[in-house]
Amino acid sequence: MLTSKLLVLIAAISGLLAVALGAFGAHALKAQLEPSMMSVYQTSVQYHFWHTLALLGVGLYHQARPGRLSAWSGALIIVGMLLFSGSLYLMAILDVRALGMITPVGGVTLMAGWLALALAVWRS
């Protein structure tokens, strides 16, 4: 089971990566990617940032009110970020549009993470 400390640690590392990948896209990739793929990359960075903040919130919530649902919420958000943002990052950088088939699975996983958080709060 994920602890609150581990959730916050993963959020901190994810935040670091989001800043680094955002800067990489803005400086190194902007001239390399076609506009549609740059837009895909920017979407990935945005979702990565927002869900990093969500994961931080889940970690802090889990610290105050530990439970299975809040731990599941964190796990689902982590997996969802990897699938959603990860597939978009790779699709944009490698120009492999077939990776876009993974993105909706990540989106559903992120929604499940938010639902688990809502249920955790509702039941507390």
N, C-alpha and C positions, 0 to 999 in steps of 0.2 A: 504494500500500500504506500502511496506517496505521502510523505510528511509535508507539513507546511514549510519547513526549512528547505526541503528539496524543490518544492513548487516555486518558492521565491528565488532560489538559486537558478533554476532553469529559466525563470522569467528574466533574471539579470543577464544571463548568457544570451538569451534570445534578443533582448534589447540591444546588447552589444553587436550581435550579428545583424540586426535590422539596420542599425546606423551604418555599419560597415558596408552592407550590401546596397543600401540606399546611396551612399557616397560613391561606391563602385559604379552603380548604374548611372548616376549623374555625371561622373567624370570620365570613366573609361568606356562605358558602353554607348553613351548618347550618340556618338558619331558612328558607331559600328552597327547599331540595330536599325532596322527599318522602323518607321513611326508606329506601325501597328504592334510590333514586338516590343517597342519601348513602352507603349501603353500597357501591355500585358505585364511587363516588368514592374512598372510603377504601381499597378494594381496589387501585385504580389507584395511589394514593400509596404503599401498602405495596410493591407490585411495583416501582414506580419506585425507591424507596429501596434495596431489596435488590439490584436489578440495577445500580444506580449503584455500590454497593460491589463487586459482581462485576466490573464494568468497570474499576474502580480496580485490583483484583487482577490482572485480565488485563493491564492496562497495565504493572504492575510485573513480572509474569511475563515479558511480552514484552521488557521491558528487559533482564532477566537472561538470557533464552534466546530471542533473536529468531528468528522463523520464520513461515512462511506460515500454519500452522494457528492459532497464537496471534493473528495479525493477523485471520484470518477469524473467530475466536472473538469478538474485539472488535467487528468489523463486524456480525456477526450479533446480538450483544447490543444494539448501538445500534439497529439496525433493529427488532429485537423489542420494545425498550422503546417506540419511537415507535409501532409498530402496536398493541401490547397496551395499554400505559398511555394512549397518546394516544387510542385509540378509546374507552376507558372514561371518560377525562376528558370528551371531547366528548359521549359518550352521556349522562353524568350532567348536564352543564351545559346542553346543548341539548335534553335529553329526546327524543333521536332514537334509539330502541331498535334501529333497523336497523343502526346502527354496530356493534352487538354481533357482527355477522357477520365483522367484521375481527379481532376480539379473538383467536379461535382461531389465525388465521394468525400473529399476533404471538407467541402462546404456543409454537407449533411453532418459530418462528424463535428464540425464547429457548432452547428445548431444543437446537436445532442449535448454538447458541453454546456451550452447556455441553458438548455432545458434542465439538465442535472443540477446546475446552480440554482435555478428557479425553484426546483423541487426541494433542494436542501434548505433554502431560505424559508419556503412555505412550511416545511415540517418542523422547523426549529421553534 
